Amino acid sequence: MLRRDVLKTMPVILGGVVASSALFNVLVSCKEDSKSEHNTLSFLNKEQSIIIHHLVDIILPASDTVGALDVNVPLFIDRVLEQVLNKTEKEQFIKGQTYFENKFKSVFQKEVFQGDQAEFLELLTAYFEVSEDQQQEIFKILAKSEDDVENKELYYTYKYLTFIRYYTLYGYYTSKVVGKEILNYNPFPGAYEPCVALSEVGNSSSI
């Protein structure tokens, strides 16, 4: 599927989300950081950063358009972790990261910094290419409180991976480059017209 076709579905994916003021602040700070020398990660450690870089590049690689790394999605995720998530959510992320990292070491018999893109893709595919019944079961588990879950590894790993997938799409979709170069960008949108057919709108509009 072409990147532009994926982006046309993004309002459906993100439509139910109301961004908090903290998240808006992160969006602004990432734009400022990307223009300065102070764009180092402040929450993620070396191993976490390596994994995040591989995963976001797999989720949205560069092709005929820019990829997740081109718009500095890892920095966006780092700032979300640092400034938006609460203590419990941060702890869940770390637990999921640990399970994923240990799984990588177990499968490939090497440290994550020695891994290549193909190996991360293989592992990520193993987690997401599951049957529809398995998907439904995973969603049910993720909807539970962590105290009510028996399979902690499955719970924290999928919490971690779905977090990365979600914020990779969110960070990419809300970036300035994507807003101007891929989505419909009109700095002077004109009058509001209600009840316009979706077929007449064309590609998604940047905010």
Beta strands, then each sheet from edge to edge (+ up, - down):
end
